[in-house]
Amino acid sequence: MAFPLNVLPPYLEASECDAEKALELYRWNVALGQFLIRDISYLEVALRNAYNDTMEARWDGECHWLLDGDSPVRRPVMRKSGKGTVDVNRINRKIIDVAVNGLPEGFSSGDLVSNLTLGFWVHLTDRSREAVIWRTGLYAAWPKGTRRVAPRTGLTASCACATVSRTTSGSSTRSASSYPRCA
């Protein structure tokens, strides 16, 4: 098995410089990573579908909530920081626009939703967006009483099960033509 030698030092240290044990630890780490990525992938699909379904049900704009300039995820949200006043939604708009530009003409909202990263969806629960996104609807994707910080600090089994049970129907597959592209 060929791999870069720069990955070995932590494994050699943990195995007291036993090369065979270091390789065994490395292989165990790879296997663990493969195991975890499966569950993380399931979580990502459940989270994005729950968030999309929840926001879509509450959004009455002209375009899909991810594309409409008046949506809480796209409109400017100005917050004071150490660097002055910043638009905390600038990153959201950029991520969405990059995903849209990578999709074929006539894409569905489900195509867009599935092309946004887990980081995008987790970012929606940032403290800076609590009043604009969480309180206006995103909270409803979680069991009643879930605080905004709970999705960011760790999921309990009941939260994960509730999220998955709400998303068994999959994401929306409405045609993008039913959502005019908003400027």
DRENPA-3360 file (N, C-alpha, C; in nm, 2 decimals, always signed):
BEGIN
1 = MAFPLNVL = +0.08/-0.12/+0.00/+0.00/+0.00/+0.00/+0.09/+0.12/+0.00 ~ +0.07/+0.21/-0.10/+0.15/+0.33/-0.11/+0.07/+0.45/-0.06 ~ +0.13/+0.53/+0.03/+0.07/+0.65/+0.08/+0.18/+0.74/+0.12 ~ +0.15/+0.87/+0.13/+0.25/+0.97/+0.17/+0.31/+0.94/+0.31 ~ +0.44/+0.95/+0.32/+0.50/+0.92/+0.45/+0.47/+1.02/+0.55 ~ +0.42/+1.14/+0.51/+0.39/+1.24/+0.61/+0.27/+1.21/+0.69 ~ +0.19/+1.11/+0.66/+0.08/+1.07/+0.74/+0.12/+0.98/+0.85 ~ +0.24/+0.92/+0.85/+0.28/+0.82/+0.95/+0.32/+0.87/+1.09;
9 = PPYLEASE = +0.38/+0.99/+1.10/+0.43/+1.03/+1.24/+0.33/+1.01/+1.35 ~ +0.20/+1.06/+1.34/+0.11/+1.04/+1.45/+0.09/+0.89/+1.48 ~ +0.08/+0.81/+1.38/+0.06/+0.66/+1.40/+0.18/+0.60/+1.46 ~ +0.30/+0.64/+1.42/+0.42/+0.58/+1.47/+0.44/+0.62/+1.62 ~ +0.40/+0.75/+1.65/+0.41/+0.79/+1.79/+0.31/+0.71/+1.88 ~ +0.19/+0.69/+1.83/+0.09/+0.62/+1.90/+0.12/+0.47/+1.92 ~ +0.20/+0.42/+1.82/+0.24/+0.28/+1.83/+0.38/+0.25/+1.88 ~ +0.44/+0.36/+1.94/+0.57/+0.35/+1.99/+0.67/+0.30/+1.89;
17 = CDAEKALE = +0.66/+0.36/+1.77/+0.75/+0.34/+1.66/+0.75/+0.20/+1.60 ~ +0.64/+0.13/+1.62/+0.62/+0.00/+1.56/+0.55/+0.02/+1.43 ~ +0.63/+0.00/+1.32/+0.57/+0.03/+1.18/+0.45/-0.05/+1.15 ~ +0.45/-0.18/+1.19/+0.34/-0.27/+1.16/+0.21/-0.22/+1.23 ~ +0.23/-0.18/+1.36/+0.12/-0.13/+1.44/+0.07/+0.00/+1.39 ~ +0.17/+0.09/+1.34/+0.13/+0.22/+1.29/+0.05/+0.20/+1.16 ~ +0.08/+0.11/+1.08/+0.01/+0.08/+0.96/-0.13/+0.03/+0.99 ~ -0.14/-0.06/+1.09/-0.27/-0.11/+1.14/-0.36/+0.00/+1.19;
25 = LYRWNVAL = -0.30/+0.10/+1.27/-0.37/+0.21/+1.32/-0.42/+0.30/+1.20 ~ -0.34/+0.32/+1.10/-0.37/+0.40/+0.99/-0.49/+0.34/+0.92 ~ -0.48/+0.21/+0.89/-0.60/+0.14/+0.83/-0.72/+0.14/+0.91 ~ -0.71/+0.13/+1.04/-0.83/+0.14/+1.13/-0.89/+0.28/+1.12 ~ -0.80/+0.39/+1.11/-0.85/+0.52/+1.10/-0.92/+0.54/+0.97 ~ -0.87/+0.49/+0.86/-0.94/+0.50/+0.73/-1.07/+0.43/+0.73 ~ -1.08/+0.31/+0.79/-1.21/+0.24/+0.80/-1.31/+0.31/+0.88 ~ -1.26/+0.37/+0.99/-1.35/+0.45/+1.08/-1.40/+0.57/+1.00;
33 = GQFLIRDI = -1.32/+0.64/+0.92/-1.36/+0.75/+0.84/-1.46/+0.71/+0.74 ~ -1.44/+0.59/+0.68/-1.54/+0.55/+0.58/-1.68/+0.52/+0.65 ~ -1.67/+0.46/+0.76/-1.79/+0.43/+0.84/-1.87/+0.56/+0.88 ~ -1.79/+0.66/+0.93/-1.85/+0.78/+0.97/-1.91/+0.86/+0.85 ~ -1.84/+0.86/+0.74/-1.89/+0.95/+0.63/-2.03/+0.90/+0.58 ~ -2.06/+0.77/+0.59/-2.19/+0.72/+0.56/-2.29/+0.79/+0.64 ~ -2.27/+0.79/+0.77/-2.37/+0.84/+0.86/-2.38/+1.00/+0.85 ~ -2.27/+1.06/+0.83/-2.27/+1.20/+0.80/-2.35/+1.23/+0.67;
41 = SYLEVALR = -2.33/+1.15/+0.57/-2.41/+1.17/+0.45/-2.56/+1.16/+0.47 ~ -2.60/+1.06/+0.55/-2.74/+1.05/+0.59/-2.79/+1.17/+0.66 ~ -2.71/+1.22/+0.76/-2.75/+1.34/+0.83/-2.76/+1.46/+0.74 ~ -2.67/+1.47/+0.64/-2.67/+1.58/+0.55/-2.80/+1.58/+0.47 ~ -2.84/+1.47/+0.42/-2.96/+1.46/+0.33/-3.08/+1.49/+0.42 ~ -3.09/+1.43/+0.54/-3.20/+1.46/+0.63/-3.21/+1.61/+0.66 ~ -3.10/+1.67/+0.70/-3.10/+1.81/+0.74/-3.14/+1.90/+0.63 ~ -3.08/+1.88/+0.51/-3.11/+1.97/+0.40/-3.25/+1.95/+0.35;
49 = NAYNDTME = -3.31/+1.83/+0.35/-3.45/+1.81/+0.31/-3.54/+1.87/+0.41 ~ -3.51/+1.85/+0.54/-3.60/+1.91/+0.65/-3.59/+2.06/+0.64 ~ -3.48/+2.12/+0.62/-3.47/+2.27/+0.62/-3.54/+2.32/+0.49 ~ -3.51/+2.25/+0.38/-3.58/+2.30/+0.26/-3.73/+2.29/+0.26 ~ -3.78/+2.17/+0.31/-3.92/+2.15/+0.32/-3.99/+2.25/+0.41 ~ -3.92/+2.28/+0.52/-3.97/+2.37/+0.62/-3.98/+2.52/+0.57 ~ -3.87/+2.56/+0.51/-3.86/+2.70/+0.45/-3.95/+2.71/+0.33 ~ -3.96/+2.61/+0.25/-4.04/+2.61/+0.13/-4.19/+2.63/+0.17;
57 = ARWDGECH = -4.23/+2.56/+0.27/-4.37/+2.56/+0.32/-4.40/+2.70/+0.37 ~ -4.31/+2.77/+0.43/-4.33/+2.90/+0.49/-4.30/+3.02/+0.39 ~ -4.25/+2.99/+0.28/-4.21/+3.10/+0.19/-4.32/+3.12/+0.08 ~ -4.35/+3.25/+0.07/-4.46/+3.28/-0.03/-4.41/+3.38/-0.14 ~ -4.28/+3.39/-0.15/-4.22/+3.48/-0.25/-4.24/+3.43/-0.39 ~ -4.19/+3.51/-0.49/-4.21/+3.48/-0.63/-4.12/+3.36/-0.68 ~ -4.01/+3.35/-0.62/-3.91/+3.24/-0.65/-3.90/+3.15/-0.54 ~ -3.83/+3.04/-0.56/-3.79/+2.94/-0.46/-3.72/+3.02/-0.35;
65 = WLLDGDSP = -3.73/+2.98/-0.23/-3.67/+3.06/-0.12/-3.52/+3.07/-0.13 ~ -3.45/+2.98/-0.19/-3.31/+2.99/-0.21/-3.27/+3.08/-0.32 ~ -3.36/+3.12/-0.41/-3.33/+3.20/-0.53/-3.39/+3.34/-0.51 ~ -3.49/+3.36/-0.43/-3.56/+3.49/-0.42/-3.47/+3.59/-0.34 ~ -3.45/+3.71/-0.40/-3.37/+3.81/-0.33/-3.43/+3.86/-0.20 ~ -3.56/+3.84/-0.18/-3.62/+3.89/-0.06/-3.62/+3.78/+0.05 ~ -3.57/+3.66/+0.02/-3.57/+3.55/+0.11/-3.47/+3.58/+0.23 ~ -3.50/+3.53/+0.34/-3.41/+3.56/+0.46/-3.27/+3.50/+0.44;
73 = VRRPVMRK = -3.25/+3.41/+0.34/-3.12/+3.35/+0.32/-3.04/+3.43/+0.22 ~ -3.11/+3.52/+0.14/-3.04/+3.59/+0.04/-3.04/+3.74/+0.06 ~ -3.13/+3.80/+0.13/-3.13/+3.94/+0.14/-3.02/+3.98/+0.24 ~ -2.97/+4.11/+0.22/-2.86/+4.15/+0.31/-2.91/+4.15/+0.45 ~ -2.82/+4.10/+0.54/-2.84/+4.10/+0.68/-2.72/+4.16/+0.74 ~ -2.73/+4.28/+0.78/-2.61/+4.36/+0.83/-2.59/+4.34/+0.98 ~ -2.47/+4.31/+1.02/-2.43/+4.29/+1.16/-2.30/+4.36/+1.18 ~ -2.29/+4.42/+1.30/-2.16/+4.48/+1.34/-2.06/+4.38/+1.38;
81 = SGKGTVDV = -1.94/+4.40/+1.34/-1.83/+4.31/+1.38/-1.71/+4.39/+1.41 ~ -1.60/+4.32/+1.44/-1.47/+4.39/+1.47/-1.42/+4.46/+1.35 ~ -1.47/+4.42/+1.23/-1.42/+4.48/+1.10/-1.52/+4.58/+1.05 ~ -1.62/+4.62/+1.13/-1.72/+4.72/+1.09/-1.85/+4.64/+1.07 ~ -1.93/+4.70/+0.98/-2.06/+4.64/+0.95/-2.04/+4.54/+0.83 ~ -2.09/+4.42/+0.85/-2.08/+4.32/+0.74/-2.21/+4.26/+0.71 ~ -2.23/+4.21/+0.58/-2.35/+4.14/+0.54/-2.33/+3.99/+0.56 ~ -2.39/+3.94/+0.67/-2.37/+3.80/+0.70/-2.43/+3.70/+0.60;
89 = NRINRKII = -2.51/+3.75/+0.51/-2.57/+3.66/+0.41/-2.48/+3.66/+0.28 ~ -2.38/+3.74/+0.27/-2.30/+3.74/+0.15/-2.24/+3.61/+0.11 ~ -2.21/+3.53/+0.21/-2.15/+3.39/+0.19/-2.26/+3.30/+0.14 ~ -2.38/+3.31/+0.20/-2.49/+3.23/+0.15/-2.52/+3.26/+0.00 ~ -2.53/+3.39/-0.04/-2.56/+3.42/-0.18/-2.45/+3.36/-0.27 ~ -2.33/+3.38/-0.23/-2.22/+3.33/-0.31/-2.22/+3.18/-0.33 ~ -2.25/+3.10/-0.22/-2.26/+2.96/-0.23/-2.37/+2.91/-0.32 ~ -2.49/+2.98/-0.30/-2.60/+2.95/-0.38/-2.58/+2.98/-0.53;
97 = DVAVNGLP = -2.52/+3.09/-0.56/-2.49/+3.13/-0.69/-2.39/+3.04/-0.76 ~ -2.29/+2.99/-0.69/-2.19/+2.90/-0.75/-2.26/+2.77/-0.78 ~ -2.35/+2.72/-0.69/-2.43/+2.60/-0.71/-2.52/+2.61/-0.84 ~ -2.59/+2.73/-0.84/-2.68/+2.75/-0.96/-2.60/+2.75/-1.09 ~ -2.49/+2.82/-1.09/-2.41/+2.83/-1.21/-2.35/+2.69/-1.26 ~ -2.34/+2.60/-1.16/-2.29/+2.46/-1.20/-2.40/+2.37/-1.24 ~ -2.53/+2.41/-1.24/-2.64/+2.33/-1.27/-2.68/+2.35/-1.42 ~ -2.74/+2.25/-1.48/-2.78/+2.27/-1.62/-2.91/+2.35/-1.62;
105 = EGFSSGDL = -2.93/+2.41/-1.74/-3.06/+2.49/-1.76/-3.18/+2.41/-1.72 ~ -3.28/+2.47/-1.66/-3.40/+2.39/-1.63/-3.39/+2.31/-1.50 ~ -3.29/+2.33/-1.42/-3.27/+2.25/-1.30/-3.39/+2.26/-1.21 ~ -3.41/+2.16/-1.12/-3.52/+2.16/-1.03/-3.47/+2.22/-0.89 ~ -3.56/+2.26/-0.81/-3.52/+2.31/-0.68/-3.45/+2.19/-0.60 ~ -3.49/+2.07/-0.62/-3.42/+1.96/-0.56/-3.28/+1.94/-0.61 ~ -3.25/+1.98/-0.73/-3.11/+1.98/-0.78/-3.03/+2.08/-0.71 ~ -3.09/+2.20/-0.69/-3.02/+2.30/-0.62/-2.99/+2.26/-0.47;
113 = VSNLTLGF = -3.10/+2.22/-0.41/-3.08/+2.18/-0.26/-2.98/+2.07/-0.25 ~ -2.97/+1.97/-0.34/-2.88/+1.86/-0.32/-2.73/+1.90/-0.36 ~ -2.72/+2.02/-0.42/-2.58/+2.06/-0.46/-2.53/+2.17/-0.36 ~ -2.60/+2.19/-0.26/-2.54/+2.28/-0.15/-2.48/+2.19/-0.04 ~ -2.37/+2.24/+0.01/-2.29/+2.16/+0.11/-2.35/+2.16/+0.25 ~ -2.31/+2.06/+0.32/-2.35/+2.05/+0.46/-2.32/+2.18/+0.54 ~ -2.20/+2.23/+0.50/-2.16/+2.36/+0.57/-2.26/+2.47/+0.55 ~ -2.32/+2.48/+0.43/-2.42/+2.58/+0.40/-2.54/+2.56/+0.49;
121 = WVHLTDRS = -2.59/+2.44/+0.50/-2.71/+2.41/+0.58/-2.68/+2.44/+0.73 ~ -2.56/+2.40/+0.78/-2.53/+2.42/+0.92/-2.52/+2.57/+0.95 ~ -2.46/+2.64/+0.85/-2.44/+2.79/+0.86/-2.57/+2.86/+0.88 ~ -2.68/+2.81/+0.84/-2.81/+2.87/+0.85/-2.85/+2.89/+1.00 ~ -2.79/+2.81/+1.09/-2.83/+2.82/+1.23/-2.73/+2.91/+1.31 ~ -2.64/+2.98/+1.24/-2.55/+3.08/+1.31/-2.63/+3.18/+1.39 ~ -2.57/+3.22/+1.50/-2.63/+3.32/+1.58/-2.67/+3.45/+1.51 ~ -2.59/+3.49/+1.41/-2.61/+3.61/+1.34/-2.74/+3.60/+1.25;
129 = REAVIWRT = -2.79/+3.48/+1.23/-2.91/+3.46/+1.15/-3.03/+3.42/+1.23 ~ -3.02/+3.42/+1.36/-3.13/+3.37/+1.45/-3.26/+3.44/+1.42 ~ -3.26/+3.58/+1.42/-3.38/+3.65/+1.40/-3.43/+3.64/+1.26 ~ -3.35/+3.63/+1.16/-3.39/+3.63/+1.02/-3.43/+3.49/+0.97 ~ -3.36/+3.39/+1.01/-3.38/+3.26/+0.95/-3.45/+3.16/+1.06 ~ -3.38/+3.15/+1.17/-3.43/+3.06/+1.27/-3.57/+3.09/+1.32 ~ -3.59/+3.21/+1.37/-3.72/+3.25/+1.43/-3.83/+3.26/+1.32 ~ -3.80/+3.28/+1.20/-3.90/+3.30/+1.09/-3.94/+3.17/+1.03;
137 = GLYAAWPK = -3.88/+3.06/+1.07/-3.93/+2.93/+1.02/-3.84/+2.81/+1.04 ~ -3.71/+2.83/+1.04/-3.62/+2.71/+1.04/-3.64/+2.63/+1.16 ~ -3.68/+2.69/+1.27/-3.70/+2.62/+1.40/-3.80/+2.50/+1.38 ~ -3.89/+2.52/+1.29/-4.00/+2.42/+1.27/-3.94/+2.29/+1.21 ~ -3.82/+2.29/+1.17/-3.76/+2.16/+1.11/-3.72/+2.07/+1.23 ~ -3.72/+2.12/+1.35/-3.68/+2.05/+1.47/-3.79/+2.02/+1.56 ~ -3.78/+1.92/+1.65/-3.88/+1.90/+1.75/-3.91/+2.02/+1.83 ~ -4.03/+2.04/+1.87/-4.07/+2.16/+1.95/-3.98/+2.18/+2.07;
145 = GTRRVAPR = -3.94/+2.30/+2.09/-3.86/+2.33/+2.21/-3.71/+2.32/+2.18 ~ -3.67/+2.28/+2.06/-3.52/+2.27/+2.03/-3.47/+2.42/+2.02 ~ -3.36/+2.44/+2.09/-3.30/+2.57/+2.09/-3.21/+2.58/+1.96 ~ -3.19/+2.70/+1.91/-3.11/+2.72/+1.79/-2.97/+2.66/+1.80 ~ -2.91/+2.66/+1.92/-2.77/+2.61/+1.93/-2.76/+2.46/+1.93 ~ -2.87/+2.39/+1.96/-2.87/+2.25/+1.96/-2.82/+2.18/+1.83 ~ -2.87/+2.23/+1.72/-2.82/+2.16/+1.59/-2.67/+2.19/+1.57 ~ -2.62/+2.29/+1.63/-2.47/+2.32/+1.61/-2.38/+2.25/+1.71;
153 = TGLTASCA = -2.44/+2.22/+1.83/-2.35/+2.17/+1.94/-2.36/+2.02/+1.95 ~ -2.45/+1.96/+1.88/-2.46/+1.81/+1.88/-2.61/+1.77/+1.87 ~ -2.63/+1.66/+1.81/-2.77/+1.61/+1.80/-2.79/+1.50/+1.90 ~ -2.91/+1.50/+1.96/-2.95/+1.39/+2.04/-3.01/+1.29/+1.95 ~ -3.03/+1.17/+1.99/-3.09/+1.06/+1.91/-3.23/+1.10/+1.87 ~ -3.30/+1.16/+1.96/-3.44/+1.20/+1.93/-3.45/+1.31/+1.83 ~ -3.36/+1.40/+1.83/-3.36/+1.51/+1.73/-3.32/+1.44/+1.59 ~ -3.23/+1.36/+1.59/-3.19/+1.29/+1.46/-3.30/+1.21/+1.40;
161 = CATVSRTT = -3.37/+1.14/+1.49/-3.48/+1.05/+1.45/-3.60/+1.14/+1.40 ~ -3.63/+1.25/+1.47/-3.74/+1.34/+1.43/-3.70/+1.40/+1.29 ~ -3.58/+1.44/+1.27/-3.54/+1.50/+1.14/-3.55/+1.40/+1.03 ~ -3.50/+1.28/+1.05/-3.51/+1.18/+0.95/-3.66/+1.14/+0.92 ~ -3.74/+1.13/+1.02/-3.88/+1.09/+0.99/-3.96/+1.20/+0.92 ~ -3.91/+1.33/+0.93/-3.98/+1.43/+0.85/-3.94/+1.44/+0.71 ~ -3.83/+1.37/+0.67/-3.78/+1.39/+0.54/-3.78/+1.26/+0.45 ~ -3.86/+1.17/+0.49/-3.87/+1.04/+0.42/-3.93/+1.06/+0.28;
169 = SGSSTRSA = -4.00/+1.17/+0.25/-4.05/+1.19/+0.12/-3.95/+1.25/+0.02 ~ -3.84/+1.29/+0.07/-3.73/+1.34/-0.02/-3.75/+1.49/-0.04 ~ -3.66/+1.55/-0.12/-3.67/+1.69/-0.14/-3.76/+1.73/-0.25 ~ -3.79/+1.85/-0.26/-3.88/+1.90/-0.37/-3.83/+1.88/-0.51 ~ -3.91/+1.85/-0.60/-3.87/+1.82/-0.74/-3.94/+1.92/-0.83 ~ -3.99/+2.03/-0.78/-4.06/+2.12/-0.87/-3.96/+2.17/-0.98 ~ -4.00/+2.20/-1.09/-3.92/+2.24/-1.20/-3.87/+2.38/-1.18 ~ -3.75/+2.41/-1.21/-3.69/+2.55/-1.19/-3.77/+2.65/-1.28;
177 = SSYPRCA = -3.84/+2.60/-1.38/-3.92/+2.70/-1.47/-4.03/+2.75/-1.39 ~ -4.08/+2.68/-1.28/-4.19/+2.73/-1.20/-4.14/+2.84/-1.10 ~ -4.01/+2.86/-1.09/-3.95/+2.96/-1.01/-3.87/+3.05/-1.10 ~ -3.92/+3.17/-1.13/-3.84/+3.26/-1.21/-3.71/+3.29/-1.15 ~ -3.60/+3.30/-1.23/-3.47/+3.34/-1.17/-3.48/+3.48/-1.13 ~ -3.45/+3.51/-1.00/-3.46/+3.64/-0.95/-3.33/+3.71/-0.96 ~ -3.33/+3.84/-0.99/-3.21/+3.91/-1.00/-3.15/+3.95/-0.87;
% end
